[in-house]
Amino acid sequence: MALLPHGTKVFLCTRVTDMRLGFNGLIGLTRTLLEQDPQSGDLFVFVNRRADYAKVLYFARGGFCLWAKRLEQGCFAKITSNNCVVVLNDTQLMMWLDGIGLDQRRQQKRYNKSPHYRYHTPVTEVESAA
């Protein structure tokens, strides 16, 4: 998957999902089960019972997109939650897709520039030699 725009949320559905569902079925689950707007631009991740197949639904450039990953061996890490949805960031999604359990790992604190901060460089005129 490509880099996600800053501020994009990832909603992982912790309930088992029938992977025969296509666009319309997953859009319906996003609205009813996750209680989110599927056209928000956020990512919605659904997993099957064996946890070896995942689908990601998102809205981009005027239409819905569906991305799928089926593992040939092993399964995705189990995420336990009292709710039917867990909110992840892009880094946690990539870790989860690569088989790293999020319960055992904690990300170290990193510098994060405020989105309202703007760096201005002084403008200097360049004199051309005539």
Phi, psi and omega in degrees: 000151179282169176296140181270146176299149180302133179094355178288129179262153177240120179255113180261119178281123183272353176273150179295137182239140175287116184284358174284347179293139177254209182304304186297319179295317180287327175297318178297318177296323179298318180288314188273309185281313182273345181055048180232161176273115182293344179266014183287342184094354176281166180260141180235119187251133180233144185230148179277179184297319181281354180059035176242007182216128181228146174235140179241123180252135175204162181250126180211136174051049173084009180199165179275146177238147180228122180243137182229150175221125176244126180277137177279337180210142178082193181211166177289152180297139178286137176239119181262138180202150175287333179270169177270004180219143175235133180266127180240165170258178184296323179294315179296323177298313181296321177297315181297317178296331179273003175093014180265121179291131183280342181289329184269345186249146175229130181284136178290151180295135180229155176291136178225110182293135179298137180293345180270351182278132178235129179265123179249130175264144179295139181267126178239144178275138178261123180273130179268141180280127183267000000 
